[in-house]
Amino acid sequence: MWVAVLVLAIAVAMLVFVLWVNRRDYREIETLVQANGQEEKALLARLEQARADYERALQSGDGTAALRLGKAYYASKTDYEYWFAPPIPLPDDQKLDPAEREQREREIAQDNAALRRRLEERNERLLEADLKGMSP
């Protein structure tokens, strides 16, 4: 009889522990999601402010201010587009040996660097076109 009570107590304790861990993990995930949302809102607010400042400088005809603010705007735009581009997943469900995993991580890092370069180059061309089209 006491063995059954002990087994039941252990089972209840394990259930409580599993529920506690799941609840803790859920709270951690919620915190990360909220932090990511806050970070995105802040980055988007900076981007919008930089765009508004840049547009004013373009309209005013001040080439020096437009160049400075344009660089800041397009740098913010590059950051925003880079960080919110869909990531390349590293397959966790496959058993990879360390060398293959390292090779995949290098490929992902190279792809990320190429993405950032493409975004920077495109945004530099946009800045040049904006400055050429600026009203005197």
Sequence and secondary structure as in RCSB ss.txt:
>XXXX:A:sequence
MWVAVLVLAIAVAMLVFVLWVNRRDYREIETLVQANGQEEKALLARLEQARADYERALQSGDGTAALRLGKAYYA
SKTDYEYWFAPPIPLPDDQKLDPAEREQREREIAQDNAALRRRLEERNERLLEADLKGMSP
>XXXX:A:secstr
 HHHHHHHHHHHHHHHHHHHHHHHHHHHHHHHHHHHHHHHHHHHHHHHHHHHHHHHHHHHT HHHHHHHHHHHHH
HHHHHHHHTS      SSS   HHHHHHHHHHHHHHHHHHHHHHHHHHHHHHHHHHHT   
